[in-house]
Amino acid sequence: METKKLEQSLDNVLSEYSERIRSIFPEGSSDPVNSSDLCEIGRQTFYALDSFKKEIIDFLKDA
């Protein structure tokens, strides 16, 4: 895998993360945050970091 492809893959992960978070928590909302919201943010962050890990490991295996 080329460095450019890794960068593109990581950009895609970030884009998906951003879209998910914005769809769950609209910007400018005045709704209070609760513990379920924090759990969902944690879950989505974990998924994004796990995807980053997989992409980086695949990149290093191909190097």
MARDO-924193 format. One record per residue: residue number from 1; chain; x, z, y of N, C-alpha, C in turn. Coordinates in steps of 0.001 Angstrom, whole numbers, plus 524288, in hexadecimal, padded with zeros to 5 digits. Each point is the difference from the previous one (the first is absolute). Layout:
<pt><resi>NUM</resi><chain>A</chain><n_u>X</n_u><n_w>Z</n_w><n_v>Y</n_v><ca_u>X</ca_u><ca_w>Z</ca_w><ca_v>Y</ca_v><c_u>X</c_u><c_w>Z</c_w><c_v>Y</c_v></pt>
...
//
This chain:
<pt><resi>1</resi><chain>A</chain><n_u>80355</n_u><n_w>80000</n_w><n_v>7FB62</n_v><ca_u>7FCAB</ca_u><ca_w>80000</ca_w><ca_v>8049E</ca_v><c_u>80378</c_u><c_w>80000</c_w><c_v>804CE</c_v></pt>
<pt><resi>2</resi><chain>A</chain><n_u>7FEB7</n_u><n_w>7FCC0</n_w><n_v>803A6</n_v><ca_u>802F7</ca_u><ca_w>7FFB6</ca_w><ca_v>804E0</ca_v><c_u>7FE64</c_u><c_w>8046F</c_w><c_v>803A4</c_v></pt>
<pt><resi>3</resi><chain>A</chain><n_u>80386</n_u><n_w>80146</n_w><n_v>80391</n_v><ca_u>7FED0</ca_u><ca_w>8040D</ca_w><ca_v>803D8</ca_v><c_u>7FB35</c_u><c_w>7FE8D</c_w><c_v>8032D</c_v></pt>
<pt><resi>4</resi><chain>A</chain><n_u>7FF6F</n_u><n_w>7FB16</n_w><n_v>8014D</n_v><ca_u>7FB7B</ca_u><ca_w>7FE3B</ca_w><ca_v>8030C</ca_v><c_u>7FAE9</c_u><c_w>800E3</c_w><c_v>7FCFD</c_v></pt>
<pt><resi>5</resi><chain>A</chain><n_u>80022</n_u><n_w>7FF07</n_w><n_v>7FAE8</n_v><ca_u>7FB5A</ca_u><ca_w>800D4</ca_w><ca_v>7FCC7</ca_v><c_u>7FEB5</c_u><c_w>805CC</c_w><c_v>7FFA9</c_v></pt>
<pt><resi>6</resi><chain>A</chain><n_u>803F7</n_u><n_w>8034B</n_w><n_v>7FF88</n_v><ca_u>7FF21</ca_u><ca_w>805A8</ca_w><ca_v>7FFFF</ca_v><c_u>7FD75</c_u><c_w>801AC</c_w><c_v>8051A</c_v></pt>
<pt><resi>7</resi><chain>A</chain><n_u>8021B</n_u><n_w>7FE14</n_w><n_v>8044A</n_v><ca_u>7FDD0</ca_u><ca_w>80153</ca_w><ca_v>8051C</ca_v><c_u>7FA48</c_u><c_w>7FE56</c_w><c_v>80059</c_v></pt>
<pt><resi>8</resi><chain>A</chain><n_u>7FED0</n_u><n_w>7FB66</n_w><n_v>7FE22</n_v><ca_u>7FAA4</ca_u><ca_w>7FE0C</ca_w><ca_v>80013</ca_v><c_u>7FC71</c_u><c_w>80362</c_w><c_v>7FC94</c_v></pt>
<pt><resi>9</resi><chain>A</chain><n_u>801E7</n_u><n_w>8017B</n_w><n_v>7FB6E</n_v><ca_u>7FCF2</ca_u><ca_w>80354</ca_w><ca_v>7FC84</ca_v><c_u>7FEE4</c_u><c_w>8054D</c_w><c_v>8027B</c_v></pt>
<pt><resi>10</resi><chain>A</chain><n_u>803F6</n_u><n_w>80241</n_w><n_v>80276</n_v><ca_u>7FF47</ca_u><ca_w>80510</ca_w><ca_v>80293</ca_v><c_u>7FC58</c_u><c_w>7FF89</c_w><c_v>804AD</c_v></pt>
<pt><resi>11</resi><chain>A</chain><n_u>80068</n_u><n_w>7FBB3</n_w><n_v>802DB</n_v><ca_u>7FC5C</ca_u><ca_w>7FF0C</ca_w><ca_v>80458</ca_v><c_u>7FA60</c_u><c_w>7FFA6</c_w><c_v>7FE09</c_v></pt>
<pt><resi>12</resi><chain>A</chain><n_u>7FF42</n_u><n_w>7FD87</n_w><n_v>7FB76</n_v><ca_u>7FAC5</ca_u><ca_w>7FF9C</ca_w><ca_v>7FDBB</ca_v><c_u>7FDDC</c_u><c_w>80563</c_w><c_v>7FE88</c_v></pt>
<pt><resi>13</resi><chain>A</chain><n_u>8035E</n_u><n_w>8034B</n_w><n_v>7FDCE</n_v><ca_u>7FE5A</ca_u><ca_w>80552</ca_w><ca_v>7FEA3</ca_v><c_u>7FE59</c_u><c_w>802EA</c_w><c_v>804F1</c_v></pt>
<pt><resi>14</resi><chain>A</chain><n_u>80315</n_u><n_w>7FF92</n_w><n_v>80419</n_v><ca_u>7FEAF</ca_u><ca_w>802A3</ca_w><ca_v>804EB</ca_v><c_u>7FAEF</c_u><c_w>7FDF1</c_w><c_v>8024E</c_v></pt>
<pt><resi>15</resi><chain>A</chain><n_u>7FF3F</n_u><n_w>7FAFC</n_w><n_v>7FFA8</n_v><ca_u>7FB3D</ca_u><ca_w>7FDA1</ca_w><ca_v>80214</ca_v><c_u>7FB32</c_u><c_w>801F4</c_w><c_v>7FD05</c_v></pt>
<pt><resi>16</resi><chain>A</chain><n_u>80063</n_u><n_w>8001F</n_w><n_v>7FACE</n_v><ca_u>7FBAB</ca_u><ca_w>801F8</ca_w><ca_v>7FCD3</ca_v><c_u>7FEDA</c_u><c_w>805B8</c_w><c_v>8013E</c_v></pt>
<pt><resi>17</resi><chain>A</chain><n_u>8041D</n_u><n_w>80314</n_w><n_v>80090</n_v><ca_u>7FF5D</ca_u><ca_w>8058B</ca_w><ca_v>80152</ca_v><c_u>7FD2E</c_u><c_w>80093</c_w><c_v>8053E</c_v></pt>
<pt><resi>18</resi><chain>A</chain><n_u>801BA</n_u><n_w>7FD0E</n_w><n_v>803C9</n_v><ca_u>7FDA9</ca_u><ca_w>80033</ca_w><ca_v>80531</ca_v><c_u>7FA3C</c_u><c_w>7FE7E</c_w><c_v>7FFD7</c_v></pt>
<pt><resi>19</resi><chain>A</chain><n_u>7FECE</n_u><n_w>7FBD9</n_w><n_v>7FD2F</n_v><ca_u>7FA88</ca_u><ca_w>7FE42</ca_w><ca_v>7FF8F</ca_v><c_u>7FC93</c_u><c_w>8041F</c_w><c_v>7FD67</c_v></pt>
<pt><resi>20</resi><chain>A</chain><n_u>801FF</n_u><n_w>80257</n_w><n_v>7FBC9</n_v><ca_u>7FCFA</ca_u><ca_w>80403</ca_w><ca_v>7FD41</ca_v><c_u>7FEF7</c_u><c_w>804B6</c_w><c_v>8037E</c_v></pt>
<pt><resi>21</resi><chain>A</chain><n_u>80411</n_u><n_w>801D9</n_w><n_v>80290</n_v><ca_u>7FF66</ca_u><ca_w>8049B</ca_w><ca_v>80357</ca_v><c_u>7FC42</c_u><c_w>7FED7</c_w><c_v>8047F</c_v></pt>
<pt><resi>22</resi><chain>A</chain><n_u>80088</n_u><n_w>7FB66</n_w><n_v>80268</n_v><ca_u>7FC83</ca_u><ca_w>7FEAC</ca_w><ca_v>8045C</ca_v><c_u>7FA62</c_u><c_w>7FF50</c_w><c_v>7FE3C</c_v></pt>
<pt><resi>23</resi><chain>A</chain><n_u>7FF2F</n_u><n_w>7FE31</n_w><n_v>7FB26</n_v><ca_u>7FA9D</ca_u><ca_w>7FF5C</ca_w><ca_v>7FE21</ca_v><c_u>7FD89</c_u><c_w>8054A</c_w><c_v>7FEBD</c_v></pt>
<pt><resi>24</resi><chain>A</chain><n_u>80329</n_u><n_w>803B0</n_w><n_v>7FE54</n_v><ca_u>7FDFD</ca_u><ca_w>8052E</ca_w><ca_v>7FEB6</ca_v><c_u>7FF62</c_u><c_w>8035A</c_w><c_v>804E1</c_v></pt>
<pt><resi>25</resi><chain>A</chain><n_u>803BF</n_u><n_w>7FF90</n_w><n_v>8038C</n_v><ca_u>80016</ca_u><ca_w>80331</ca_w><ca_v>804B9</ca_v><c_u>8004F</c_u><c_w>7FC77</c_w><c_v>804CD</c_v></pt>
<pt><resi>26</resi><chain>A</chain><n_u>7FB82</n_u><n_w>7FE55</n_w><n_v>801FA</n_v><ca_u>80002</ca_u><ca_w>7FC7C</ca_w><ca_v>8048A</ca_v><c_u>802A8</c_u><c_w>8027C</c_w><c_v>804C1</c_v></pt>
<pt><resi>27</resi><chain>A</chain><n_u>802FB</n_u><n_w>7FCC9</n_w><n_v>802A9</n_v><ca_u>802BC</ca_u><ca_w>801CC</ca_w><ca_v>804AD</ca_v><c_u>7FC0E</c_u><c_w>80179</c_w><c_v>80438</c_v></pt>
<pt><resi>28</resi><chain>A</chain><n_u>80102</n_u><n_w>80444</n_w><n_v>80295</n_v><ca_u>7FC9D</ca_u><ca_w>801BA</ca_w><ca_v>80441</ca_v><c_u>7FB54</c_u><c_w>80327</c_w><c_v>7FE33</c_v></pt>
<pt><resi>29</resi><chain>A</chain><n_u>7FF9A</n_u><n_w>800FC</n_w><n_v>7FAF1</n_v><ca_u>7FB9B</ca_u><ca_w>80309</ca_w><ca_v>7FDFC</ca_v><c_u>80065</c_u><c_w>805A3</c_w><c_v>801F1</c_v></pt>
<pt><resi>30</resi><chain>A</chain><n_u>7FB8E</n_u><n_w>8023A</n_w><n_v>80139</n_v><ca_u>7FFF3</ca_u><ca_w>80572</ca_w><ca_v>801C1</ca_v><c_u>7FE61</c_u><c_w>803AC</c_w><c_v>7FB99</c_v></pt>
<pt><resi>31</resi><chain>A</chain><n_u>7FF77</n_u><n_w>7FDE0</n_w><n_v>7FB3A</n_v><ca_u>7FEA7</ca_u><ca_w>80344</ca_w><ca_v>7FB82</ca_v><c_u>8048E</c_u><c_w>803A6</c_w><c_v>7FEC0</c_v></pt>
<pt><resi>32</resi><chain>A</chain><n_u>7FEDC</n_u><n_w>804F3</n_w><n_v>7FEF3</n_v><ca_u>80441</ca_u><ca_w>803A0</ca_w><ca_v>7FEA0</ca_v><c_u>80248</c_u><c_w>7FEB1</c_w><c_v>7FAA3</c_v></pt>
<pt><resi>33</resi><chain>A</chain><n_u>804E0</n_u><n_w>80136</n_w><n_v>7FF5B</n_v><ca_u>802B9</ca_u><ca_w>7FF1E</ca_w><ca_v>7FB0D</ca_v><c_u>7FEFE</c_u><c_w>804B3</c_w><c_v>7FC76</c_v></pt>
<pt><resi>34</resi><chain>A</chain><n_u>7FEFE</n_u><n_w>7FEF3</n_w><n_v>7FAFD</n_v><ca_u>7FF3D</ca_u><ca_w>8044C</ca_w><ca_v>7FC54</ca_v><c_u>803FA</c_u><c_w>7FF99</c_w><c_v>7FB91</c_v></pt>
<pt><resi>35</resi><chain>A</chain><n_u>7FFC1</n_u><n_w>8039A</n_w><n_v>7FC53</n_v><ca_u>803EE</ca_u><ca_w>8001D</ca_w><ca_v>7FBD4</ca_v><c_u>7FFB3</c_u><c_w>7FB26</c_w><c_v>7FC8A</c_v></pt>
<pt><resi>36</resi><chain>A</chain><n_u>7FB60</n_u><n_w>7FDD9</n_w><n_v>7FF3F</n_v><ca_u>7FF84</ca_u><ca_w>7FB30</ca_w><ca_v>7FCEB</ca_v><c_u>802CD</c_u><c_w>7FB80</c_w><c_v>802B0</c_v></pt>
<pt><resi>37</resi><chain>A</chain><n_u>7FFA4</n_u><n_w>7FFCA</n_w><n_v>80527</n_v><ca_u>802BB</ca_u><ca_w>7FBF5</ca_w><ca_v>802FC</ca_v><c_u>805E3</c_u><c_w>8007A</c_w><c_v>7FF4A</c_v></pt>
<pt><resi>38</resi><chain>A</chain><n_u>801F9</n_u><n_w>804C4</n_w><n_v>80049</n_v><ca_u>8059D</ca_u><ca_w>800D7</ca_w><ca_v>7FF57</ca_v><c_u>801BF</c_u><c_w>7FE86</c_w><c_v>7FA81</c_v></pt>
<pt><resi>39</resi><chain>A</chain><n_u>7FCC0</n_u><n_w>80133</n_w><n_v>7FC1E</n_v><ca_u>8013D</ca_u><ca_w>7FE75</ca_w><ca_v>7FA9B</ca_v><c_u>8002F</c_u><c_w>7FA0F</c_w><c_v>7FF88</c_v></pt>
<pt><resi>40</resi><chain>A</chain><n_u>7FC6A</n_u><n_w>7FD4E</n_w><n_v>80281</n_v><ca_u>7FFE8</ca_u><ca_w>7FA4D</ca_w><ca_v>7FFC2</ca_v><c_u>804C8</c_u><c_w>7FDA3</c_w><c_v>802AC</c_v></pt>
<pt><resi>41</resi><chain>A</chain><n_u>8018F</n_u><n_w>8022D</n_w><n_v>80464</n_v><ca_u>804C0</ca_u><ca_w>7FE22</ca_w><ca_v>8029C</ca_v><c_u>804B4</c_u><c_w>800D6</c_w><c_v>7FC6F</c_v></pt>
<pt><resi>42</resi><chain>A</chain><n_u>80042</n_u><n_w>80491</n_w><n_v>7FD8A</n_v><ca_u>80443</ca_u><ca_w>80115</ca_w><ca_v>7FC5B</ca_v><c_u>80008</c_u><c_w>7FC34</c_w><c_v>7FB70</c_v></pt>
<pt><resi>43</resi><chain>A</chain><n_u>7FB71</n_u><n_w>7FEDC</n_w><n_v>7FDE3</n_v><ca_u>7FF85</ca_u><ca_w>7FC6B</ca_w><ca_v>7FB9A</ca_v><c_u>801D7</c_u><c_w>7FA8C</c_w><c_v>80184</c_v></pt>
<pt><resi>44</resi><chain>A</chain><n_u>7FE25</n_u><n_w>7FE1F</n_w><n_v>8046B</n_v><ca_u>80183</ca_u><ca_w>7FAC5</ca_w><ca_v>801C1</ca_v><c_u>805D4</c_u><c_w>7FFAF</c_w><c_v>80137</c_v></pt>
<pt><resi>45</resi><chain>A</chain><n_u>80222</n_u><n_w>80440</n_w><n_v>8021E</n_v><ca_u>8059C</ca_u><ca_w>80026</ca_w><ca_v>80122</ca_v><c_u>8031D</c_u><c_w>7FFDD</c_w><c_v>7FAEF</c_v></pt>
<pt><resi>46</resi><chain>A</chain><n_u>7FE3C</n_u><n_w>802E3</n_w><n_v>7FC17</n_v><ca_u>80296</ca_u><ca_w>7FFF0</ca_w><ca_v>7FAE8</ca_v><c_u>7FFFD</c_u><c_w>7FA82</c_w><c_v>7FDB1</c_v></pt>
<pt><resi>47</resi><chain>A</chain><n_u>7FB87</n_u><n_w>7FD67</n_w><n_v>80026</n_v><ca_u>7FFAA</ca_u><ca_w>7FAB1</ca_w><ca_v>7FDE0</ca_v><c_u>803D2</c_u><c_w>7FC56</c_w><c_v>802C2</c_v></pt>
<pt><resi>48</resi><chain>A</chain><n_u>80049</n_u><n_w>80073</n_w><n_v>8052A</n_v><ca_u>8038A</ca_u><ca_w>7FC9A</ca_w><ca_v>802FA</ca_v><c_u>805B0</c_u><c_w>80123</c_w><c_v>7FE9D</c_v></pt>
<pt><resi>49</resi><chain>A</chain><n_u>80165</n_u><n_w>804FD</n_w><n_v>7FFAD</n_v><ca_u>80565</ca_u><ca_w>80160</ca_w><ca_v>7FEB2</ca_v><c_u>80157</c_u><c_w>7FE5E</c_w><c_v>7FA6A</c_v></pt>
<pt><resi>50</resi><chain>A</chain><n_u>7FC4C</n_u><n_w>80072</n_w><n_v>7FC70</n_v><ca_u>800E4</ca_u><ca_w>7FE52</ca_w><ca_v>7FAA3</ca_v><c_u>800EE</c_u><c_w>7FA1B</c_w><c_v>7FFC5</c_v></pt>
<pt><resi>51</resi><chain>A</chain><n_u>7FD07</n_u><n_w>7FD16</n_w><n_v>80307</n_v><ca_u>800CC</ca_u><ca_w>7FA57</ca_w><ca_v>8003F</ca_v><c_u>8055A</c_u><c_w>7FEB4</c_w><c_v>8024E</c_v></pt>
<pt><resi>52</resi><chain>A</chain><n_u>8019F</n_u><n_w>802E5</n_w><n_v>80406</n_v><ca_u>80534</ca_u><ca_w>7FF40</ca_w><ca_v>8023E</ca_v><c_u>80421</c_u><c_w>800DF</c_w><c_v>7FBC6</c_v></pt>
<pt><resi>53</resi><chain>A</chain><n_u>7FF74</n_u><n_w>80449</n_w><n_v>7FD1A</n_v><ca_u>803C2</ca_u><ca_w>80144</ca_w><ca_v>7FBE5</ca_v><c_u>80064</c_u><c_w>7FB91</c_w><c_v>7FC0B</c_v></pt>
<pt><resi>54</resi><chain>A</chain><n_u>7FB98</n_u><n_w>7FE17</n_w><n_v>7FE33</n_v><ca_u>7FFF9</ca_u><ca_w>7FBCB</ca_w><ca_v>7FC20</ca_v><c_u>802AD</c_u><c_w>7FB1B</c_w><c_v>8020E</c_v></pt>
<pt><resi>55</resi><chain>A</chain><n_u>7FEC9</n_u><n_w>7FE94</n_w><n_v>804DF</n_v><ca_u>80263</ca_u><ca_w>7FB4F</ca_w><ca_v>80249</ca_v><c_u>805F0</c_u><c_w>8009D</c_w><c_v>80080</c_v></pt>
<pt><resi>56</resi><chain>A</chain><n_u>801BD</n_u><n_w>80489</n_w><n_v>801A6</n_v><ca_u>8059F</ca_u><ca_w>800EB</ca_w><ca_v>800BC</ca_v><c_u>802CF</c_u><c_w>8000A</c_w><c_v>7FABD</c_v></pt>
<pt><resi>57</resi><chain>A</chain><n_u>7FDA5</n_u><n_w>8027E</n_w><n_v>7FC1D</n_v><ca_u>80262</ca_u><ca_w>8000B</ca_w><ca_v>7FACD</ca_v><c_u>8005A</c_u><c_w>7FA80</c_w><c_v>7FDC3</c_v></pt>
<pt><resi>58</resi><chain>A</chain><n_u>7FBD9</n_u><n_w>7FCEC</n_w><n_v>8009F</n_v><ca_u>80030</ca_u><ca_w>7FA96</ca_w><ca_v>7FE28</ca_v><c_u>8044F</c_u><c_w>7FCFF</c_w><c_v>802D1</c_v></pt>
<pt><resi>59</resi><chain>A</chain><n_u>8008B</n_u><n_w>800E0</n_w><n_v>80508</n_v><ca_u>80415</ca_u><ca_w>7FD68</ca_w><ca_v>80307</ca_v><c_u>8056A</c_u><c_w>80170</c_w><c_v>7FDEA</c_v></pt>
<pt><resi>60</resi><chain>A</chain><n_u>800D1</n_u><n_w>8050A</n_w><n_v>7FF08</n_v><ca_u>8051D</ca_u><ca_w>801C2</ca_w><ca_v>7FE29</ca_v><c_u>8011F</c_u><c_w>7FE10</c_w><c_v>7FA73</c_v></pt>
<pt><resi>61</resi><chain>A</chain><n_u>7FC09</n_u><n_w>7FF91</n_w><n_v>7FCB9</n_v><ca_u>800CB</ca_u><ca_w>7FDFF</ca_w><ca_v>7FAB7</ca_v><c_u>801C8</c_u><c_w>7FA53</c_w><c_v>80017</c_v></pt>
<pt><resi>62</resi><chain>A</chain><n_u>7FDFB</n_u><n_w>7FD05</n_w><n_v>803CE</n_v><ca_u>80160</ca_u><ca_w>7FA76</ca_w><ca_v>80063</ca_v><c_u>80543</c_u><c_w>7FF24</c_w><c_v>802AD</c_v></pt>
<pt><resi>63</resi><chain>A</chain><n_u>80209</n_u><n_w>8040D</n_w><n_v>80281</n_v><ca_u>804E7</ca_u><ca_w>7FF69</ca_w><ca_v>80302</ca_v><c_u>804B9</c_u><c_w>7FFB6</c_w><c_v>7FC79</c_v></pt>
//
